[in-house]
Amino acid sequence: MENLLEKATAGDQLAILELIEKDEDVLYPIAYTYLKNEQDTLDAMQEMTYKALKKMHTVKQPEFGRTWLVRVLINCCHDILKKRIQSVT
């Protein structure tokens, strides 16, 4: 796993996708807990994947790669929740 994290944080897009796939059983429930809606959860996962592909190379220490993914996912969930609130008001 360490090698995969090193590759992912170096910007290897296939490694990033593999890391997300391996952690999907952890990431998906986190998003669903925030959003309580499958479609929004899938949107958050997709947005997190996009952001990871664009910015994961900015993670300085590979051992924090998974933590960084969770943080990005939570931020995506917050963005979706904000949009929900704005559409109601």
Rosetta blueprint (number, residue, H / E / L):
1 M L
2 E H
3 N H
4 L H
5 L H
6 E H
7 K H
8 A H
9 T H
10 A L
11 G L
12 D L
13 Q H
14 L H
15 A H
16 I H
17 L H
18 E H
19 L H
20 I H
21 E H
22 K H
23 D L
24 E H
25 D H
26 V H
27 L H
28 Y H
29 P H
30 I H
31 A H
32 Y H
33 T H
34 Y H
35 L H
36 K L
37 N L
38 E H
39 Q H
40 D H
41 T H
42 L H
43 D H
44 A H
45 M H
46 Q H
47 E H
48 M H
49 T H
50 Y H
51 K H
52 A H
53 L H
54 K H
55 K H
56 M H
57 H H
58 T H
59 V L
60 K L
61 Q L
62 P H
63 E H
64 F H
65 G H
66 R H
67 T H
68 W H
69 L H
70 V H
71 R H
72 V H
73 L H
74 I H
75 N H
76 C H
77 C H
78 H H
79 D H
80 I H
81 L H
82 K H
83 K H
84 R H
85 I H
86 Q H
87 S H
88 V H
89 T L
